[in-house]
């Protein structure tokens, strides 16, 4: 029996760090947009939902404000590194699932968020373009070590029982958009980009954790359509997912309020003409030429 491997490695593929070449994405598969896929996702999302308020019940030191600060830092890292749009929401689900079962000290929250980012990037980044551990340590201003990060990665995996192929709101977007009467009315890719932005913004706030992934996906689509002056199709989304219409309406109002508040904040002038501080320092050799990365749309590009 011949065991010779004829696979060839392209030049530069063994280099350290994130590759600069554009990753080859798989062609769209119409099979994954079938109704049975949507049904299976609606059934599976319950396994990854955080149904209780873990602040006070499980966490004694961590507060919602601390969670938001870490979530914003995680989002900025994903944007700066040009991660796929699914990475940040998946990392947040790991964060919330871990916090709902394990007590964490306030000095360990960023370490936990870093470990969740590392795991999520391994799951959702194509062609092994996951975030290097050394780079994530740099983003923490070297407040942690690679050894700490690897140890917490194993800890998160153990506490989540290695069930890390979670369902996020992003997974529902193409399935729902395909079933809405939008052909010839609006560019669905633009609606999807706006919805991805809303999902990323909502992931920072703990209050949206209590909504299911499908609920957040429906309301993000509806908010994107209404922002473009179109009908939100809440009735159709309710029929597709079986979610209560009042729940959808409440979540939609919160999403629109969140986006409007964000637009108002970013439109306010900064005193003394100073630039807004990001709160962290990017790597000195950061390459901004990752044009194919699917980062969230800037909230200022969303019109209400």
C-alpha atoms as an extended CHARMM CRD file, in Angstrom:
* protein
*
       304  EXT
         1         1  UNK       CA              0.0000000000        0.0000000000        0.0000000000  PROA      1               0.0000000000
         2         2  UNK       CA              1.3870000000        3.3890000000       -1.0310000000  PROA      2               0.0000000000
         3         3  UNK       CA              1.3140000000        6.0130000000        1.7420000000  PROA      3               0.0000000000
         4         4  UNK       CA              3.1780000000        8.7640000000       -0.0730000000  PROA      4               0.0000000000
         5         5  UNK       CA              1.5040000000       12.1660000000        0.3340000000  PROA      5               0.0000000000
         6         6  UNK       CA              1.5240000000       14.1720000000       -2.8860000000  PROA      6               0.0000000000
         7         7  UNK       CA              0.2050000000       17.3580000000       -1.2830000000  PROA      7               0.0000000000
         8         8  UNK       CA              2.2390000000       20.4740000000       -2.0270000000  PROA      8               0.0000000000
         9         9  UNK       CA              2.6180000000       23.4370000000        0.2860000000  PROA      9               0.0000000000
        10        10  UNK       CA              2.6380000000       26.8170000000       -1.4130000000  PROA      10              0.0000000000
        11        11  UNK       CA              5.5730000000       29.1560000000       -0.7240000000  PROA      11              0.0000000000
        12        12  UNK       CA              5.0650000000       31.3350000000        2.3250000000  PROA      12              0.0000000000
        13        13  UNK       CA              2.2380000000       29.2380000000        3.7350000000  PROA      13              0.0000000000
        14        14  UNK       CA              4.4350000000       28.0990000000        6.5770000000  PROA      14              0.0000000000
        15        15  UNK       CA              5.2250000000       31.6690000000        7.6530000000  PROA      15              0.0000000000
        16        16  UNK       CA              4.4170000000       32.9050000000       11.0950000000  PROA      16              0.0000000000
        17        17  UNK       CA              1.4030000000       35.0570000000       11.8500000000  PROA      17              0.0000000000
        18        18  UNK       CA             -1.7100000000       35.5870000000        9.7700000000  PROA      18              0.0000000000
        19        19  UNK       CA             -1.1620000000       34.9900000000        6.0400000000  PROA      19              0.0000000000
        20        20  UNK       CA             -1.4380000000       38.0440000000        3.8440000000  PROA      20              0.0000000000
        21        21  UNK       CA             -2.8120000000       36.2340000000        0.8030000000  PROA      21              0.0000000000
        22        22  UNK       CA             -6.5640000000       36.2790000000        0.3180000000  PROA      22              0.0000000000
        23        23  UNK       CA             -8.1190000000       33.0550000000        1.6510000000  PROA      23              0.0000000000
        24        24  UNK       CA            -10.0030000000       30.9120000000       -0.7930000000  PROA      24              0.0000000000
        25        25  UNK       CA            -13.6350000000       30.6850000000        0.2500000000  PROA      25              0.0000000000
        26        26  UNK       CA            -15.8880000000       27.8100000000       -0.6800000000  PROA      26              0.0000000000
        27        27  UNK       CA            -18.5290000000       28.4400000000       -3.3110000000  PROA      27              0.0000000000
        28        28  UNK       CA            -22.0770000000       28.9850000000       -1.9930000000  PROA      28              0.0000000000
        29        29  UNK       CA            -23.8960000000       25.7070000000       -1.4480000000  PROA      29              0.0000000000
        30        30  UNK       CA            -27.6830000000       25.9200000000       -1.9710000000  PROA      30              0.0000000000
        31        31  UNK       CA            -28.1290000000       22.8230000000        0.1990000000  PROA      31              0.0000000000
        32        32  UNK       CA            -27.2980000000       24.7470000000        3.3860000000  PROA      32              0.0000000000
        33        33  UNK       CA            -30.1760000000       27.1490000000        2.6700000000  PROA      33              0.0000000000
        34        34  UNK       CA            -32.8770000000       24.4910000000        2.7230000000  PROA      34              0.0000000000
        35        35  UNK       CA            -35.7360000000       24.6540000000        5.1880000000  PROA      35              0.0000000000
        36        36  UNK       CA            -34.5040000000       21.6550000000        7.1830000000  PROA      36              0.0000000000
        37        37  UNK       CA            -31.3020000000       23.5710000000        7.9910000000  PROA      37              0.0000000000
        38        38  UNK       CA            -33.3350000000       26.4280000000        9.4570000000  PROA      38              0.0000000000
        39        39  UNK       CA            -35.4240000000       23.9560000000       11.4480000000  PROA      39              0.0000000000
        40        40  UNK       CA            -32.3220000000       22.2550000000       12.8200000000  PROA      40              0.0000000000
        41        41  UNK       CA            -30.7720000000       25.5930000000       13.7900000000  PROA      41              0.0000000000
        42        42  UNK       CA            -33.9330000000       26.6560000000       15.6260000000  PROA      42              0.0000000000
        43        43  UNK       CA            -33.8360000000       23.3900000000       17.5340000000  PROA      43              0.0000000000
        44        44  UNK       CA            -30.1040000000       23.5130000000       18.2650000000  PROA      44              0.0000000000
        45        45  UNK       CA            -29.9290000000       27.1280000000       19.4660000000  PROA      45              0.0000000000
        46        46  UNK       CA            -31.6450000000       26.2340000000       22.7270000000  PROA      46              0.0000000000
        47        47  UNK       CA            -28.5890000000       24.2270000000       23.7560000000  PROA      47              0.0000000000
        48        48  UNK       CA            -26.3530000000       27.3100000000       23.6290000000  PROA      48              0.0000000000
        49        49  UNK       CA            -28.7420000000       29.8690000000       25.1320000000  PROA      49              0.0000000000
        50        50  UNK       CA            -28.0210000000       31.7080000000       28.3920000000  PROA      50              0.0000000000
        51        51  UNK       CA            -31.4190000000       31.7410000000       30.0470000000  PROA      51              0.0000000000
        52        52  UNK       CA            -30.6110000000       33.2000000000       33.4700000000  PROA      52              0.0000000000
        53        53  UNK       CA            -29.0120000000       36.3480000000       34.8380000000  PROA      53              0.0000000000
        54        54  UNK       CA            -25.6240000000       35.1560000000       36.0810000000  PROA      54              0.0000000000
        55        55  UNK       CA            -24.6920000000       38.4920000000       37.6500000000  PROA      55              0.0000000000
        56        56  UNK       CA            -25.1940000000       38.1620000000       41.3860000000  PROA      56              0.0000000000
        57        57  UNK       CA            -26.1980000000       34.5080000000       41.1090000000  PROA      57              0.0000000000
        58        58  UNK       CA            -22.8650000000       33.1550000000       39.8380000000  PROA      58              0.0000000000
        59        59  UNK       CA            -20.5660000000       36.1670000000       39.5030000000  PROA      59              0.0000000000
        60        60  UNK       CA            -19.7350000000       38.0510000000       42.6800000000  PROA      60              0.0000000000
        61        61  UNK       CA            -17.0150000000       40.3740000000       41.3220000000  PROA      61              0.0000000000
        62        62  UNK       CA            -17.7900000000       40.7280000000       37.6110000000  PROA      62              0.0000000000
        63        63  UNK       CA            -20.4020000000       43.3520000000       36.7020000000  PROA      63              0.0000000000
        64        64  UNK       CA            -22.2810000000       44.0850000000       33.4490000000  PROA      64              0.0000000000
        65        65  UNK       CA            -20.0510000000       47.1340000000       32.9760000000  PROA      65              0.0000000000
        66        66  UNK       CA            -16.9310000000       44.9600000000       33.1130000000  PROA      66              0.0000000000
        67        67  UNK       CA            -18.4540000000       42.5790000000       30.6090000000  PROA      67              0.0000000000
        68        68  UNK       CA            -19.2060000000       45.4450000000       28.2420000000  PROA      68              0.0000000000
        69        69  UNK       CA            -15.6600000000       46.8070000000       28.4680000000  PROA      69              0.0000000000
        70        70  UNK       CA            -14.1840000000       43.4150000000       27.6510000000  PROA      70              0.0000000000
        71        71  UNK       CA            -16.7120000000       42.8600000000       24.8500000000  PROA      71              0.0000000000
        72        72  UNK       CA            -15.8430000000       46.2230000000       23.2750000000  PROA      72              0.0000000000
        73        73  UNK       CA            -12.1560000000       45.3560000000       23.4870000000  PROA      73              0.0000000000
        74        74  UNK       CA            -12.8240000000       41.9880000000       21.8280000000  PROA      74              0.0000000000
        75        75  UNK       CA            -14.7790000000       43.6850000000       19.0350000000  PROA      75              0.0000000000
        76        76  UNK       CA            -11.9750000000       46.1790000000       18.4200000000  PROA      76              0.0000000000
        77        77  UNK       CA             -9.4290000000       43.3660000000       18.1880000000  PROA      77              0.0000000000
        78        78  UNK       CA            -11.6120000000       41.5410000000       15.6510000000  PROA      78              0.0000000000
        79        79  UNK       CA            -12.0860000000       44.7030000000       13.5840000000  PROA      79              0.0000000000
        80        80  UNK       CA             -8.3930000000       45.5860000000       13.6790000000  PROA      80              0.0000000000
        81        81  UNK       CA             -7.3860000000       42.0830000000       12.6040000000  PROA      81              0.0000000000
        82        82  UNK       CA            -10.0790000000       41.8440000000        9.9120000000  PROA      82              0.0000000000
        83        83  UNK       CA            -11.6910000000       38.7490000000       11.3890000000  PROA      83              0.0000000000
        84        84  UNK       CA            -14.7490000000       37.1580000000        9.8460000000  PROA      84              0.0000000000
        85        85  UNK       CA            -17.9810000000       38.6310000000       11.1700000000  PROA      85              0.0000000000
        86        86  UNK       CA            -18.9270000000       35.3620000000       12.9110000000  PROA      86              0.0000000000
        87        87  UNK       CA            -15.8710000000       35.3400000000       15.1820000000  PROA      87              0.0000000000
        88        88  UNK       CA            -16.8870000000       38.0550000000       17.6420000000  PROA      88              0.0000000000
        89        89  UNK       CA            -20.4830000000       36.8740000000       18.3310000000  PROA      89              0.0000000000
        90        90  UNK       CA            -19.2610000000       33.2930000000       18.7530000000  PROA      90              0.0000000000
        91        91  UNK       CA            -16.5690000000       34.4420000000       21.1980000000  PROA      91              0.0000000000
        92        92  UNK       CA            -19.2280000000       36.3310000000       23.1640000000  PROA      92              0.0000000000
        93        93  UNK       CA            -21.3730000000       33.1980000000       23.4130000000  PROA      93              0.0000000000
        94        94  UNK       CA            -18.3800000000       31.3530000000       24.8740000000  PROA      94              0.0000000000
        95        95  UNK       CA            -17.8790000000       34.2170000000       27.3280000000  PROA      95              0.0000000000
        96        96  UNK       CA            -21.4990000000       34.2350000000       28.5040000000  PROA      96              0.0000000000
        97        97  UNK       CA            -21.7500000000       30.4530000000       28.7330000000  PROA      97              0.0000000000
        98        98  UNK       CA            -18.5990000000       30.3210000000       30.8460000000  PROA      98              0.0000000000
        99        99  UNK       CA            -19.6880000000       33.1720000000       33.1110000000  PROA      99              0.0000000000
       100       100  UNK       CA            -23.0430000000       31.4720000000       33.6640000000  PROA      100             0.0000000000
       101       101  UNK       CA            -21.4230000000       28.3830000000       35.2020000000  PROA      101             0.0000000000
       102       102  UNK       CA            -18.0430000000       29.4710000000       36.6500000000  PROA      102             0.0000000000
       103       103  UNK       CA            -17.1100000000       32.2530000000       39.0340000000  PROA      103             0.0000000000
       104       104  UNK       CA            -14.4340000000       34.5690000000       37.6310000000  PROA      104             0.0000000000
       105       105  UNK       CA            -12.4110000000       37.2650000000       39.3580000000  PROA      105             0.0000000000
       106       106  UNK       CA            -12.4480000000       40.7650000000       37.9100000000  PROA      106             0.0000000000
       107       107  UNK       CA             -8.7360000000       40.4430000000       37.1240000000  PROA      107             0.0000000000
       108       108  UNK       CA             -9.4480000000       37.3700000000       34.9870000000  PROA      108             0.0000000000
       109       109  UNK       CA            -12.1870000000       38.7490000000       32.7270000000  PROA      109             0.0000000000
       110       110  UNK       CA             -9.8730000000       39.9550000000       29.9660000000  PROA      110             0.0000000000
       111       111  UNK       CA             -7.9500000000       36.6730000000       30.0890000000  PROA      111             0.0000000000
       112       112  UNK       CA            -11.2430000000       34.8300000000       29.6630000000  PROA      112             0.0000000000
       113       113  UNK       CA            -12.2430000000       37.0750000000       26.7630000000  PROA      113             0.0000000000
       114       114  UNK       CA             -8.8680000000       36.5010000000       25.1120000000  PROA      114             0.0000000000
       115       115  UNK       CA             -9.2440000000       32.7330000000       25.3880000000  PROA      115             0.0000000000
       116       116  UNK       CA            -12.7470000000       32.9650000000       23.8960000000  PROA      116             0.0000000000
       117       117  UNK       CA            -11.3910000000       35.0120000000       20.9710000000  PROA      117             0.0000000000
       118       118  UNK       CA             -8.6930000000       32.4270000000       20.3500000000  PROA      118             0.0000000000
       119       119  UNK       CA            -11.2130000000       29.5840000000       20.2930000000  PROA      119             0.0000000000
       120       120  UNK       CA            -13.7390000000       31.4380000000       18.1280000000  PROA      120             0.0000000000
       121       121  UNK       CA            -11.1140000000       32.3870000000       15.5660000000  PROA      121             0.0000000000
       122       122  UNK       CA            -10.0180000000       28.7580000000       15.3380000000  PROA      122             0.0000000000
       123       123  UNK       CA            -13.6310000000       27.7500000000       14.6990000000  PROA      123             0.0000000000
       124       124  UNK       CA            -14.7000000000       30.3860000000       12.1840000000  PROA      124             0.0000000000
       125       125  UNK       CA            -11.6170000000       31.7480000000       10.4330000000  PROA      125             0.0000000000
       126       126  UNK       CA            -10.9190000000       30.0970000000        7.0310000000  PROA      126             0.0000000000
       127       127  UNK       CA             -7.6430000000       28.4600000000        5.9820000000  PROA      127             0.0000000000
       128       128  UNK       CA             -6.2260000000       28.3540000000        9.5000000000  PROA      128             0.0000000000
       129       129  UNK       CA             -6.1460000000       32.1710000000        9.7350000000  PROA      129             0.0000000000
       130       130  UNK       CA             -6.8590000000       32.0600000000       13.4650000000  PROA      130             0.0000000000
       131       131  UNK       CA             -5.5530000000       34.8040000000       15.7030000000  PROA      131             0.0000000000
       132       132  UNK       CA             -2.0480000000       33.9120000000       16.9270000000  PROA      132             0.0000000000
       133       133  UNK       CA             -1.7370000000       33.5560000000       20.6970000000  PROA      133             0.0000000000
       134       134  UNK       CA              1.2710000000       35.8810000000       20.7590000000  PROA      134             0.0000000000
       135       135  UNK       CA             -0.7120000000       38.5950000000       18.9830000000  PROA      135             0.0000000000
       136       136  UNK       CA             -3.5960000000       38.3270000000       21.4400000000  PROA      136             0.0000000000
       137       137  UNK       CA             -1.1440000000       38.6080000000       24.3210000000  PROA      137             0.0000000000
       138       138  UNK       CA              0.2050000000       41.7920000000       22.7210000000  PROA      138             0.0000000000
       139       139  UNK       CA             -3.3220000000       43.2480000000       22.5280000000  PROA      139             0.0000000000
       140       140  UNK       CA             -3.6390000000       42.7860000000       26.2980000000  PROA      140             0.0000000000
       141       141  UNK       CA             -0.5380000000       44.9870000000       26.7320000000  PROA      141             0.0000000000
       142       142  UNK       CA              1.3020000000       41.8390000000       27.8640000000  PROA      142             0.0000000000
       143       143  UNK       CA             -0.8550000000       41.6350000000       30.9750000000  PROA      143             0.0000000000
       144       144  UNK       CA             -1.1080000000       37.8810000000       30.3850000000  PROA      144             0.0000000000
       145       145  UNK       CA              1.2870000000       35.2470000000       29.1000000000  PROA      145             0.0000000000
       146       146  UNK       CA              0.9710000000       32.6840000000       26.3540000000  PROA      146             0.0000000000
       147       147  UNK       CA              1.0470000000       29.9900000000       29.0120000000  PROA      147             0.0000000000
       148       148  UNK       CA             -1.8930000000       31.6200000000       30.8240000000  PROA      148             0.0000000000
       149       149  UNK       CA             -3.8130000000       31.8770000000       27.5630000000  PROA      149             0.0000000000
       150       150  UNK       CA             -3.2680000000       28.2200000000       26.6690000000  PROA      150             0.0000000000
       151       151  UNK       CA             -4.2940000000       27.1180000000       30.1520000000  PROA      151             0.0000000000
       152       152  UNK       CA             -7.5000000000       29.1320000000       30.0060000000  PROA      152             0.0000000000
       153       153  UNK       CA             -8.2370000000       27.8840000000       26.5180000000  PROA      153             0.0000000000
       154       154  UNK       CA             -8.2660000000       24.3410000000       27.9050000000  PROA      154             0.0000000000
       155       155  UNK       CA            -10.3030000000       25.4890000000       30.9040000000  PROA      155             0.0000000000
       156       156  UNK       CA            -12.9680000000       27.0680000000       28.7000000000  PROA      156             0.0000000000
       157       157  UNK       CA            -13.1150000000       23.9560000000       26.5330000000  PROA      157             0.0000000000
       158       158  UNK       CA            -13.5060000000       21.7430000000       29.5890000000  PROA      158             0.0000000000
       159       159  UNK       CA            -16.2570000000       23.8590000000       31.1520000000  PROA      159             0.0000000000
       160       160  UNK       CA            -18.1260000000       24.0570000000       27.8440000000  PROA      160             0.0000000000
       161       161  UNK       CA            -17.6600000000       20.2900000000       27.4700000000  PROA      161             0.0000000000
       162       162  UNK       CA            -15.9030000000       20.8590000000       24.1450000000  PROA      162             0.0000000000
       163       163  UNK       CA            -19.2410000000       21.8820000000       22.6300000000  PROA      163             0.0000000000
       164       164  UNK       CA            -17.9320000000       24.9570000000       20.8200000000  PROA      164             0.0000000000
       165       165  UNK       CA            -19.7310000000       24.7070000000       17.4780000000  PROA      165             0.0000000000
       166       166  UNK       CA            -22.3490000000       27.1110000000       18.7830000000  PROA      166             0.0000000000
       167       167  UNK       CA            -25.2580000000       28.6920000000       16.9490000000  PROA      167             0.0000000000
       168       168  UNK       CA            -25.1170000000       32.4680000000       16.5760000000  PROA      168             0.0000000000
       169       169  UNK       CA            -27.4470000000       35.0390000000       15.0520000000  PROA      169             0.0000000000
       170       170  UNK       CA            -25.1820000000       35.2050000000       11.9900000000  PROA      170             0.0000000000
       171       171  UNK       CA            -26.0700000000       31.6330000000       11.1010000000  PROA      171             0.0000000000
       172       172  UNK       CA            -29.7220000000       32.6030000000       10.6040000000  PROA      172             0.0000000000
       173       173  UNK       CA            -29.1780000000       35.6260000000        8.3460000000  PROA      173             0.0000000000
       174       174  UNK       CA            -28.8190000000       33.9230000000        4.9270000000  PROA      174             0.0000000000
       175       175  UNK       CA            -31.5920000000       31.4360000000        5.7380000000  PROA      175             0.0000000000
       176       176  UNK       CA            -34.0600000000       34.1740000000        6.6700000000  PROA      176             0.0000000000
       177       177  UNK       CA            -33.1020000000       36.6310000000        3.9430000000  PROA      177             0.0000000000
       178       178  UNK       CA            -33.5950000000       33.9480000000        1.2870000000  PROA      178             0.0000000000
       179       179  UNK       CA            -37.1940000000       33.4830000000        2.4180000000  PROA      179             0.0000000000
       180       180  UNK       CA            -38.1940000000       37.1450000000        2.5380000000  PROA      180             0.0000000000
       181       181  UNK       CA            -39.8270000000       38.8080000000       -0.5120000000  PROA      181             0.0000000000
       182       182  UNK       CA            -36.8590000000       41.0740000000       -1.1980000000  PROA      182             0.0000000000
       183       183  UNK       CA            -35.8740000000       40.0590000000       -4.7280000000  PROA      183             0.0000000000
       184       184  UNK       CA            -35.8230000000       43.1520000000       -6.9410000000  PROA      184             0.0000000000
       185       185  UNK       CA            -36.6500000000       45.4130000000       -3.9900000000  PROA      185             0.0000000000
       186       186  UNK       CA            -33.3380000000       45.8150000000       -2.1750000000  PROA      186             0.0000000000
       187       187  UNK       CA            -29.7870000000       44.5280000000       -2.2830000000  PROA      187             0.0000000000
       188       188  UNK       CA            -29.8860000000       41.6420000000        0.1920000000  PROA      188             0.0000000000
       189       189  UNK       CA            -26.1220000000       41.7080000000        0.6510000000  PROA      189             0.0000000000
       190       190  UNK       CA            -26.3840000000       45.2690000000        1.9670000000  PROA      190             0.0000000000
       191       191  UNK       CA            -29.2000000000       44.2550000000        4.3060000000  PROA      191             0.0000000000
       192       192  UNK       CA            -27.0720000000       41.3880000000        5.5530000000  PROA      192             0.0000000000
       193       193  UNK       CA            -24.0910000000       43.6720000000        6.2000000000  PROA      193             0.0000000000
       194       194  UNK       CA            -26.2390000000       46.0780000000        8.1990000000  PROA      194             0.0000000000
       195       195  UNK       CA            -27.7730000000       43.1960000000       10.1520000000  PROA      195             0.0000000000
       196       196  UNK       CA            -24.2850000000       41.8830000000       10.9240000000  PROA      196             0.0000000000
       197       197  UNK       CA            -23.3790000000       45.2830000000       12.3230000000  PROA      197             0.0000000000
       198       198  UNK       CA            -26.4360000000       45.2950000000       14.5880000000  PROA      198             0.0000000000
       199       199  UNK       CA            -25.6250000000       41.8060000000       15.8470000000  PROA      199             0.0000000000
       200       200  UNK       CA            -22.0630000000       42.8360000000       16.6760000000  PROA      200             0.0000000000
       201       201  UNK       CA            -23.2630000000       45.9460000000       18.5250000000  PROA      201             0.0000000000
       202       202  UNK       CA            -25.9060000000       43.9980000000       20.4220000000  PROA      202             0.0000000000
       203       203  UNK       CA            -23.3670000000       41.3860000000       21.5290000000  PROA      203             0.0000000000
       204       204  UNK       CA            -21.6720000000       44.0520000000       23.6660000000  PROA      204             0.0000000000
       205       205  UNK       CA            -24.7570000000       44.5570000000       25.8470000000  PROA      205             0.0000000000
       206       206  UNK       CA            -25.7810000000       41.9070000000       28.3350000000  PROA      206             0.0000000000
       207       207  UNK       CA            -29.4860000000       42.6820000000       27.9120000000  PROA      207             0.0000000000
       208       208  UNK       CA            -29.4750000000       41.1260000000       24.4390000000  PROA      208             0.0000000000
       209       209  UNK       CA            -28.0270000000       37.8860000000       25.8160000000  PROA      209             0.0000000000
       210       210  UNK       CA            -31.4770000000       36.9600000000       27.0800000000  PROA      210             0.0000000000
       211       211  UNK       CA            -32.8120000000       36.8690000000       23.5050000000  PROA      211             0.0000000000
       212       212  UNK       CA            -32.3040000000       33.7820000000       21.3860000000  PROA      212             0.0000000000
       213       213  UNK       CA            -29.9860000000       33.8990000000       18.3980000000  PROA      213             0.0000000000
       214       214  UNK       CA            -32.9230000000       33.5950000000       15.9980000000  PROA      214             0.0000000000
       215       215  UNK       CA            -34.7560000000       36.4800000000       17.7050000000  PROA      215             0.0000000000
       216       216  UNK       CA            -31.7400000000       38.7550000000       17.4060000000  PROA      216             0.0000000000
       217       217  UNK       CA            -31.2490000000       37.7440000000       13.7670000000  PROA      217             0.0000000000
       218       218  UNK       CA            -34.8860000000       38.5090000000       12.9160000000  PROA      218             0.0000000000
       219       219  UNK       CA            -34.8220000000       41.8950000000       14.6180000000  PROA      219             0.0000000000
       220       220  UNK       CA            -31.4780000000       42.8300000000       13.0660000000  PROA      220             0.0000000000
       221       221  UNK       CA            -32.8950000000       42.1040000000        9.6060000000  PROA      221             0.0000000000
       222       222  UNK       CA            -36.0710000000       44.0240000000       10.3910000000  PROA      222             0.0000000000
       223       223  UNK       CA            -34.0690000000       46.9920000000       11.7140000000  PROA      223             0.0000000000
       224       224  UNK       CA            -31.8860000000       46.9770000000        8.5970000000  PROA      224             0.0000000000
       225       225  UNK       CA            -34.9340000000       46.9620000000        6.3150000000  PROA      225             0.0000000000
       226       226  UNK       CA            -36.6860000000       49.7110000000        8.2700000000  PROA      226             0.0000000000
       227       227  UNK       CA            -33.5110000000       51.7620000000        8.1990000000  PROA      227             0.0000000000
       228       228  UNK       CA            -33.6950000000       51.5990000000        4.4120000000  PROA      228             0.0000000000
       229       229  UNK       CA            -37.3020000000       52.7880000000        4.4570000000  PROA      229             0.0000000000
       230       230  UNK       CA            -38.7950000000       49.3380000000        3.8210000000  PROA      230             0.0000000000
       231       231  UNK       CA            -41.1970000000       47.0750000000        5.6600000000  PROA      231             0.0000000000
       232       232  UNK       CA            -39.5150000000       45.0530000000        8.4040000000  PROA      232             0.0000000000
       233       233  UNK       CA            -41.5290000000       41.8940000000        7.5360000000  PROA      233             0.0000000000
       234       234  UNK       CA            -41.9420000000       40.9810000000       11.2030000000  PROA      234             0.0000000000
       235       235  UNK       CA            -45.0160000000       38.8760000000       10.4300000000  PROA      235             0.0000000000
       236       236  UNK       CA            -43.1020000000       36.8230000000        7.8620000000  PROA      236             0.0000000000
       237       237  UNK       CA            -40.1520000000       36.4200000000       10.2290000000  PROA      237             0.0000000000
       238       238  UNK       CA            -42.5360000000       35.2700000000       12.9440000000  PROA      238             0.0000000000
       239       239  UNK       CA            -43.9970000000       32.6550000000       10.6300000000  PROA      239             0.0000000000
       240       240  UNK       CA            -40.5310000000       31.4310000000        9.6690000000  PROA      240             0.0000000000
       241       241  UNK       CA            -39.2190000000       31.0870000000       13.2070000000  PROA      241             0.0000000000
       242       242  UNK       CA            -42.2990000000       30.6720000000       15.3940000000  PROA      242             0.0000000000
       243       243  UNK       CA            -41.1610000000       33.4890000000       17.7040000000  PROA      243             0.0000000000
       244       244  UNK       CA            -43.8360000000       35.5060000000       19.4860000000  PROA      244             0.0000000000
       245       245  UNK       CA            -44.5580000000       38.7660000000       17.6600000000  PROA      245             0.0000000000
       246       246  UNK       CA            -44.5000000000       40.8370000000       20.8660000000  PROA      246             0.0000000000
       247       247  UNK       CA            -41.0390000000       39.4900000000       21.6610000000  PROA      247             0.0000000000
       248       248  UNK       CA            -39.8480000000       40.4150000000       18.1830000000  PROA      248             0.0000000000
       249       249  UNK       CA            -41.3060000000       43.9010000000       18.4610000000  PROA      249             0.0000000000
       250       250  UNK       CA            -39.6900000000       44.5100000000       21.8510000000  PROA      250             0.0000000000
       251       251  UNK       CA            -36.2930000000       43.3200000000       20.6520000000  PROA      251             0.0000000000
       252       252  UNK       CA            -36.5980000000       45.3820000000       17.4630000000  PROA      252             0.0000000000
       253       253  UNK       CA            -37.2760000000       48.5440000000       19.4470000000  PROA      253             0.0000000000
       254       254  UNK       CA            -34.2060000000       47.8770000000       21.6040000000  PROA      254             0.0000000000
       255       255  UNK       CA            -32.0150000000       47.2890000000       18.5510000000  PROA      255             0.0000000000
       256       256  UNK       CA            -33.1600000000       50.5100000000       16.8910000000  PROA      256             0.0000000000
       257       257  UNK       CA            -32.6680000000       52.4650000000       20.1160000000  PROA      257             0.0000000000
       258       258  UNK       CA            -29.1790000000       51.0100000000       20.5130000000  PROA      258             0.0000000000
       259       259  UNK       CA            -28.1920000000       51.9250000000       16.9600000000  PROA      259             0.0000000000
       260       260  UNK       CA            -29.5980000000       55.4350000000       17.2430000000  PROA      260             0.0000000000
       261       261  UNK       CA            -27.7350000000       56.0020000000       20.5010000000  PROA      261             0.0000000000
       262       262  UNK       CA            -24.5230000000       54.8080000000       18.8610000000  PROA      262             0.0000000000
       263       263  UNK       CA            -25.0090000000       57.1500000000       15.9050000000  PROA      263             0.0000000000
       264       264  UNK       CA            -25.6700000000       60.0630000000       18.2640000000  PROA      264             0.0000000000
       265       265  UNK       CA            -22.5370000000       59.2820000000       20.2780000000  PROA      265             0.0000000000
       266       266  UNK       CA            -20.3080000000       59.1210000000       17.2180000000  PROA      266             0.0000000000
       267       267  UNK       CA            -21.7320000000       62.3210000000       15.7740000000  PROA      267             0.0000000000
       268       268  UNK       CA            -20.8390000000       64.3160000000       18.8690000000  PROA      268             0.0000000000
       269       269  UNK       CA            -17.6370000000       66.3800000000       18.5200000000  PROA      269             0.0000000000
       270       270  UNK       CA            -14.6320000000       65.3970000000       20.5970000000  PROA      270             0.0000000000
       271       271  UNK       CA            -13.4140000000       68.1890000000       22.9430000000  PROA      271             0.0000000000
       272       272  UNK       CA            -10.3230000000       70.1260000000       21.8390000000  PROA      272             0.0000000000
       273       273  UNK       CA            -10.3970000000       68.4100000000       18.4690000000  PROA      273             0.0000000000
       274       274  UNK       CA             -8.7410000000       65.3040000000       19.8600000000  PROA      274             0.0000000000
       275       275  UNK       CA             -9.2850000000       61.8970000000       18.2840000000  PROA      275             0.0000000000
       276       276  UNK       CA            -11.2580000000       59.2930000000       20.1480000000  PROA      276             0.0000000000
       277       277  UNK       CA             -9.0450000000       56.8720000000       21.9890000000  PROA      277             0.0000000000
       278       278  UNK       CA             -9.4810000000       53.1960000000       21.2330000000  PROA      278             0.0000000000
       279       279  UNK       CA             -8.3070000000       52.0980000000       24.6780000000  PROA      279             0.0000000000
       280       280  UNK       CA             -5.5940000000       49.7410000000       23.3590000000  PROA      280             0.0000000000
       281       281  UNK       CA             -2.5490000000       49.9100000000       21.1360000000  PROA      281             0.0000000000
       282       282  UNK       CA             -2.4990000000       48.0030000000       17.8310000000  PROA      282             0.0000000000
       283       283  UNK       CA              0.6210000000       46.1090000000       16.7930000000  PROA      283             0.0000000000
       284       284  UNK       CA              3.2610000000       48.3680000000       15.2180000000  PROA      284             0.0000000000
       285       285  UNK       CA              3.4690000000       46.1520000000       12.1220000000  PROA      285             0.0000000000
       286       286  UNK       CA             -0.2830000000       45.9380000000       11.5550000000  PROA      286             0.0000000000
       287       287  UNK       CA             -1.1630000000       45.5280000000        7.8770000000  PROA      287             0.0000000000
       288       288  UNK       CA             -4.3820000000       47.3200000000        6.8950000000  PROA      288             0.0000000000
       289       289  UNK       CA             -4.6030000000       45.6670000000        3.4640000000  PROA      289             0.0000000000
       290       290  UNK       CA             -7.0050000000       42.9040000000        4.5180000000  PROA      290             0.0000000000
       291       291  UNK       CA             -9.6230000000       44.1360000000        2.0780000000  PROA      291             0.0000000000
       292       292  UNK       CA            -11.4460000000       40.8130000000        1.8210000000  PROA      292             0.0000000000
       293       293  UNK       CA            -12.0550000000       40.4790000000        5.5490000000  PROA      293             0.0000000000
       294       294  UNK       CA            -15.7090000000       40.4820000000        6.4830000000  PROA      294             0.0000000000
       295       295  UNK       CA            -15.6440000000       43.0380000000        9.2850000000  PROA      295             0.0000000000
       296       296  UNK       CA            -18.8830000000       44.6450000000       10.4590000000  PROA      296             0.0000000000
       297       297  UNK       CA            -20.1680000000       47.6730000000        8.5790000000  PROA      297             0.0000000000
       298       298  UNK       CA            -19.4450000000       50.9860000000       10.2780000000  PROA      298             0.0000000000
       299       299  UNK       CA            -22.5310000000       52.1310000000       12.1730000000  PROA      299             0.0000000000
       300       300  UNK       CA            -22.2800000000       55.5390000000       10.4980000000  PROA      300             0.0000000000
       301       301  UNK       CA            -23.1040000000       53.8460000000        7.1860000000  PROA      301             0.0000000000
       302       302  UNK       CA            -26.4860000000       52.7490000000        8.5660000000  PROA      302             0.0000000000
       303       303  UNK       CA            -29.2620000000       55.2520000000        7.9570000000  PROA      303             0.0000000000
       304       304  UNK       CA            -32.2680000000       55.7970000000       10.2170000000  PROA      304             0.0000000000
